[in-house]
Every structure is written in C-alpha cells, then in structure tokens.
Amino acid sequence: MKKSTLEYRMMMEHNRLKIPNSKLLTGSLAGKYPISLDGGRTTIFISDMSKEAEIREKYQQRQDNKLFFFAKKPKV
C-alpha cells in the first residue's frame, strides 16, 4: 500500500535542508596556500596569497609579545 503524498512529505528523511557550501567546506584546504612559519614548526593555510607578508609580520609580533610566547624560540 502506497503512502499518501502528504504523509510522504511529512517524513523527516524527505525534508532535508540544503547545507550551504560554506559549511561543507569548513576545515577544507581546497583553494588555500600553505605558509611555513617559525622554521617550519608552524604551518598555516590562507586563501589570499597577497596577504602572506602581513601574516608573517603579525605572527612575528605575536612571537615577540611575552604574554603570547610560551615556548623558547628555535635557534637558527
């Protein structure tokens, strides 16, 4: 016996919402560029390669800040 159309539409498995692509790509490295910092100990991924110098500068400023810095710098 077939279910009525209304009953079929009310079932949860048939009422799935579309998940936005922004949520599906959370944590994905697609379209991102790696930047190695701290002698290769830290790698971050950014989407805009033109901001690499700015990211490196901000990271270095954080490393110089004693409140943020909790480990010894690697000797180069």
N, C-alpha and C positions, 0 to 999 in steps of 0.2 A: 504494500500500500504506500503510495507517494505522500509525502508531507505537503501540506498546503504552502503556498508561496509566502504567506505572512509568517507562518511558523518557521519556514526555512530561513527567511531574512532575519528573524529574531535570534537565531542561534549564534553564540559567541564566535565560533570558528569562521563564520561568514561575515563578521563585522570587523575585520581587521583594518586598522587605520594605516595609512601610508606613513612610513617612517621617513623623515626628511634625510636627504643625502648628507647634510652636515652632521647629523647624529651618527649615521652609519660610518662616516669616515673619521670619527673621533679616535685618536690613537693611531691612525694610519700614517705611514711615511710616504705615501704616494704624493708626488709633486713637492717634496721637501728636500732641502740641501743640508748635508751634514757639515758641522763646523767643529773641529777639534780644538779644545782649549786646555790649558794647564798641562802642556806637554803630552797631550793625547790621553790624559786621565779622564777628561770630561768631554763628552760629545753631545751637542745639541743639534736639533734639526729646525731650520727656519724655512719659511715659504718664500721669502723675498731675499734673493742673493745680494741685492744692493744695500742691505742693512747689515752686512757682515762686519764692517769696521765699527759701526755703532754698537753692535752686540759685544764685540771683543773689548771695546773701551768700557762699557758698563760692567762686564764681567771682571775686568781688571780693577775697577774702582771698588767692586764688592769684595774682591780678594784683599785689597789694601785696608778695608774697613775692619777694625779689630773685633767688632761685635759680631760680624758675619763670619769671620775667619776662625775656624775651629781646628784646623789641622796645619801642620807645617808645610810650607811651600816646597816643591821638589827642587833639589839642587840641580842646576843645569850646567 
